[in-house]
């Protein structure tokens, strides 16, 4: 089984290739400030490092956010495209929380206990979820907190008896696709997502949509509006 894992919840997209349950190659790509899309080339390069190609992929797992609106859409489109292109050879498309990938990507180096995974949500807030790390690096979600104000992170950690982990946190770590290896059983148990209807969890509206709605004084229709 060749599993391709992709996450682009931040401005650095990550890729991991697993043979059965073992990570055999990793890659990354800058998702912002570039003149060309770099995640798909990183996918191809990482698969090549693992000694296989896109056509050899038999399962795709995509980071589901929350996080960067544009980056998540790019990763989701790549994941769907590979599953559709490989047809009957692929086991399907699966999704995994990008917050979980913060913890799982480092879980073997973390002390057992409670960890509060955090990602910047802008506007003075962070996306947050609480995880329990076991002695062998196992990761279990305890609570999805939604949005936490930046000013409340320390008190939230104290209340939950947890340590903060994430970009620019007490322990600095970003979501990484390699974390799928520690979460694989949970991801598979949760089941496949629909190629037709699945979208990443963006966490909140894109900044462009917020500005449009503020300017026009009404909600932007789901189908888009000029």
PyMOL commands that set and color helices and strands:
alter all, ss='L'
color gray80, all
select helices_A, chain A and resi 39-49+54-56+69-89+98-104+107-109+150-160+177-190+207-216
alter helices_A, ss='H'
color red, helices_A
select strands_A, chain A and resi 2-7+12-19+22-30+59-63+93-96+113-122+125-133+139-149+163-166+171-172
alter strands_A, ss='S'
color yellow, strands_A
deselect
rebuild
show_as cartoon
